Amino acid sequence: MTATTTRAVRERSLVGPPRRPRGTGYLYVLPAFLVYAAFLLYPLARSVQISFYDWDGLTLGRWIGLDNYADVLRNDDLRDAFGHALVLMVFYALVPLCVGLVLASILNRAKVRGLSFFRTVVFLPQVIAMVVVAVAWRRIYAPDGPLNSLLHAVGLGSLTRAWLGDYGAALPAVGFIGTWFETGLVTVLLLAGMSRISPELYDAVRLDGGGPVREFFAVTLPSVRGEIAVALTLTVIAALRTFDLVYVTTRGGPGTSTSVPSYEVYHRAFELGKVGSAAAIGVCLTIIIFVISFAITRVGDRDSTS
């Protein structure tokens, strides 16, 4: 090898391998982005456009500006629907989180045999279609269903009622289905997070004289903040966009006591012919979901880095 060749090889090694143009990466992303834009961004933009019209979905629409959004704020039924969604957030997110933390902590601490089988059983509701879940629970809640039969059998017949037909009990009954459905998901997520906690951290707490409660608040809870944020995000979104459960079990009744925004979108668009109003409700619901999810994510990221 001549001196000239050696010098050329050294210069090439200093320069490094040839780099691809900066725009090449965007070309790889472009197909996925086009699909995302076609099936999400474009329909969302069209919904925003339609929300400014009084349109029945068939005839020519009439521009009414922000009247549909004003109706969301003024209409008592729509305000109640958003309030019901907030109530369902308690049943879908907060209650499963509390129950999941207790279950996951006990299982992680006790080192139960057959933990994989338990995870599968607890997670099983997530693989069942919500329509199937709703049909099953509608039968359980029926006046002659298993729940009332059980109450009669244990001497609590005075508590029996038509659970899905009672104005005061219908919304909590629907919410309890959400609790049952989401608890397994939250528990599995938290168990996965707790399995990564170093045993030395628990040993350090025990050396300081701490018990199980102190271990939970000093070690377990701070270590699974990321999993808590993920669980809250998933369950809050599920609560706010609930439709199939309400549609199958109560259709928003009795009256409007279990109506939620997603059901109002369907009811107004396909039953009342108020597509513009339905689009405005959908846009408002999308904004609320985005704001709450963004807040949960920011708080979770800040806690995980602190």
C-alpha positions in Angstrom: 0.0 0.0 0.0 1.5 3.3 -1.1 1.7 6.4 1.1 -1.0 8.1 -1.0 -3.4 5.2 -0.5 -2.7 5.1 3.2 -3.4 8.9 3.5 -6.7 8.5 1.6 -7.8 5.7 3.9 -7.0 7.8 7.0 -8.9 10.8 5.7 -11.9 8.6 4.9 -11.9 7.1 8.4 -11.8 10.6 9.9 -14.7 11.8 7.8 -16.8 8.7 8.8 -19.4 6.9 6.8 -21.5 8.8 4.4 -24.7 10.2 6.0 -28.2 10.0 4.6 -30.0 13.2 3.8 -31.9 14.6 6.8 -35.2 14.2 5.0 -34.8 10.4 4.6 -36.2 9.8 8.1 -39.4 11.6 7.2 -39.9 9.4 4.2 -40.0 6.3 6.5 -42.6 8.1 8.7 -44.7 9.3 5.8 -46.7 6.1 5.1 -47.8 5.8 8.7 -48.5 9.5 8.9 -50.7 9.4 5.8 -52.8 6.6 7.3 -53.0 8.5 10.6 -54.0 11.7 8.8 -56.6 9.9 6.6 -58.3 8.1 9.4 -57.9 10.5 12.3 -56.8 14.0 11.5 -59.1 14.5 8.5 -62.2 13.2 10.2 -61.4 15.4 13.2 -61.0 18.4 11.0 -64.3 17.6 9.3 -66.0 17.3 12.7 -64.8 20.7 13.6 -66.1 22.1 10.4 -69.5 20.4 10.7 -69.9 21.6 14.3 -70.4 25.2 13.0 -73.4 24.1 11.0 -77.0 23.2 11.6 -77.1 20.1 9.6 -79.3 16.9 9.6 -76.8 14.8 7.6 -78.9 14.9 4.4 -80.0 18.3 3.3 -77.8 21.4 2.9 -76.4 22.7 6.2 -76.8 26.2 7.5 -73.9 28.1 9.1 -74.7 29.0 12.7 -71.2 29.7 14.0 -70.7 28.8 17.7 -74.3 28.2 18.5 -73.8 24.4 18.8 -71.0 25.0 21.4 -73.2 27.5 23.3 -75.9 24.8 23.4 -73.4 22.4 25.0 -73.0 24.9 27.8 -76.7 25.9 28.1 -78.4 22.6 27.6 -79.1 20.9 31.0 -79.1 17.4 29.5 -75.7 17.9 27.9 -74.2 19.4 31.0 -75.6 16.4 32.9 -74.1 14.0 30.4 -70.6 15.5 30.9 -71.2 15.4 34.7 -72.1 11.7 34.4 -68.8 11.1 32.6 -66.9 12.7 35.4 -68.7 10.4 37.9 -67.8 7.4 35.7 -64.1 8.5 36.0 -64.3 7.7 39.7 -65.5 4.2 39.0 -63.3 3.6 36.0 -60.1 5.2 37.2 -59.9 6.1 40.9 -61.6 3.0 42.4 -59.6 0.5 40.2 -56.4 2.3 41.1 -57.0 2.0 44.8 -58.1 -1.6 44.6 -55.3 -2.4 42.2 -52.6 -0.9 44.4 -53.8 -3.0 47.4 -54.1 -6.2 45.4 -50.8 -5.7 43.6 -49.0 -4.9 46.9 -50.4 -7.9 48.6 -49.5 -10.3 45.7 -46.1 -8.8 45.3 -45.3 -9.0 49.0 -46.7 -12.4 49.6 -45.0 -14.0 46.5 -48.2 -16.0 45.7 -47.7 -19.2 43.8 -49.3 -19.3 40.4 -49.0 -15.5 40.0 -49.0 -15.8 36.2 -52.4 -17.7 36.4 -53.8 -15.0 38.7 -52.6 -12.3 36.3 -54.4 -14.0 33.4 -57.6 -14.4 35.4 -57.6 -10.8 36.6 -56.8 -9.5 33.1 -59.5 -11.7 31.4 -62.2 -9.0 31.3 -60.0 -6.9 29.0 -60.1 -9.5 26.3 -63.9 -9.8 26.3 -65.8 -7.4 24.1 -67.6 -4.7 26.1 -70.8 -5.6 24.4 -70.6 -9.1 25.8 -69.7 -7.7 29.2 -72.7 -5.3 29.1 -75.1 -8.1 28.1 -73.9 -10.3 30.9 -74.2 -7.6 33.5 -77.6 -6.5 32.3 -78.7 -10.0 33.1 -77.1 -9.9 36.5 -78.8 -6.6 37.3 -82.2 -7.7 36.0 -85.1 -7.7 38.6 -85.1 -11.5 38.5 -81.3 -11.7 38.1 -78.6 -13.3 40.2 -77.9 -10.1 42.2 -81.4 -9.7 43.5 -81.7 -13.5 44.1 -78.5 -13.4 46.2 -79.8 -10.5 48.3 -83.0 -12.4 48.9 -81.0 -15.5 49.9 -79.0 -13.6 52.5 -82.0 -11.8 54.0 -81.4 -8.4 52.3 -84.5 -8.5 50.2 -85.3 -4.8 51.1 -82.2 -3.8 49.0 -83.4 -5.4 45.8 -84.5 -3.2 42.9 -84.4 -2.9 39.2 -80.8 -1.7 39.3 -80.6 -0.3 35.7 -84.1 1.1 36.0 -83.7 3.1 39.2 -82.9 6.7 38.9 -80.5 6.7 41.9 -78.9 3.3 41.3 -78.5 3.2 37.5 -75.3 5.3 37.1 -73.5 3.7 40.1 -74.5 0.3 38.7 -73.0 1.1 35.3 -70.0 2.5 37.0 -69.4 -0.7 39.0 -69.2 -2.6 35.7 -66.4 -0.2 34.7 -64.7 -0.9 38.0 -64.9 -4.6 37.5 -63.6 -4.2 33.9 -60.7 -1.9 34.6 -59.4 -3.3 37.9 -57.6 -6.2 36.2 -55.7 -4.0 33.8 -54.6 -1.6 36.6 -53.5 -4.5 38.8 -51.4 -6.1 36.1 -49.7 -2.8 35.2 -48.9 -2.2 38.9 -47.6 -5.8 39.4 -45.3 -5.3 36.5 -43.9 -2.1 38.0 -43.6 -3.6 41.5 -41.7 -6.6 40.2 -38.8 -4.2 39.1 -38.4 -2.8 42.6 -35.1 -3.8 44.2 -35.5 -5.9 47.4 -32.7 -3.9 49.0 -35.0 -0.9 49.2 -37.4 -2.9 51.3 -34.6 -4.2 53.4 -33.4 -0.7 54.1 -36.9 0.3 55.4 -37.0 -2.8 57.6 -33.6 -1.9 59.1 -35.1 1.5 60.1 -37.9 -0.3 61.9 -40.5 0.3 59.2 -43.5 -2.1 58.6 -45.6 -3.0 55.6 -47.4 0.4 55.6 -44.2 2.4 55.6 -42.7 0.1 52.9 -45.7 0.8 50.7 -45.6 4.6 51.1 -41.8 5.0 51.2 -40.8 2.5 48.5 -43.7 0.9 46.5 -45.8 4.0 45.8 -42.9 6.2 44.6 -41.5 3.4 42.4 -44.7 2.8 40.4 -45.6 6.4 39.7 -45.0 5.8 36.0 -47.3 2.8 36.0 -49.9 4.8 37.9 -49.8 7.6 35.3 -50.2 5.0 32.5 -53.1 3.3 34.3 -54.9 6.6 35.0 -54.5 7.8 31.4 -56.0 4.5 30.0 -58.8 4.3 32.4 -59.8 8.0 32.3 -60.0 7.9 28.5 -62.1 4.7 28.8 -64.4 6.5 31.2 -64.9 9.6 29.0 -65.4 7.7 25.8 -67.8 5.1 27.2 -70.6 4.3 24.7 -71.2 0.6 24.1 -71.7 -0.1 27.8 -74.3 2.6 28.2 -76.0 1.8 24.9 -76.5 -1.9 25.7 -77.4 -1.6 29.4 -79.5 1.6 29.7 -79.6 3.6 26.5 -79.0 6.6 28.7 -82.0 5.9 30.9 -83.9 5.9 33.0 -84.7 9.4 31.6 -81.2 10.8 31.1 -79.7 9.6 34.3 -77.0 7.5 32.7 -76.5 9.6 29.5 -72.8 10.3 28.6 -71.3 12.5 25.9 -70.5 9.6 23.6 -74.0 8.4 23.8 -75.3 11.9 23.2 -73.2 12.1 20.0 -74.9 8.9 18.7 -78.4 10.0 19.9 -78.3 13.5 18.3 -76.6 12.4 15.1 -78.5 9.2 14.2 -81.8 9.6 16.1 -82.5 13.3 16.2 -80.7 14.3 13.0 -78.7 17.0 14.7 -75.3 16.2 13.2 -73.8 19.6 13.8 -74.7 19.5 17.5 -73.3 15.9 17.8 -70.0 17.1 16.1 -69.7 19.9 18.7 -70.2 17.5 21.5 -67.5 15.2 20.0 -65.1 18.1 19.6 -65.6 19.2 23.2 -65.1 15.6 24.4 -61.9 15.3 22.4 -60.6 18.5 24.0 -61.4 17.3 27.5 -59.8 14.0 26.9 -56.6 15.6 25.5 -56.4 18.1 28.4 -56.8 15.5 31.1 -54.5 13.0 29.5 -51.8 15.7 29.0 -52.1 16.8 32.6 -51.8 13.2 33.9 -48.8 12.6 31.6 -47.0 15.8 32.7 -47.6 15.1 36.4 -46.4 11.6 35.9 -43.2 12.7 34.1 -42.4 15.3 36.6 -42.8 12.9 39.5 -40.7 10.3 37.8 -37.8 12.7 37.2 -37.9 14.3 40.7 
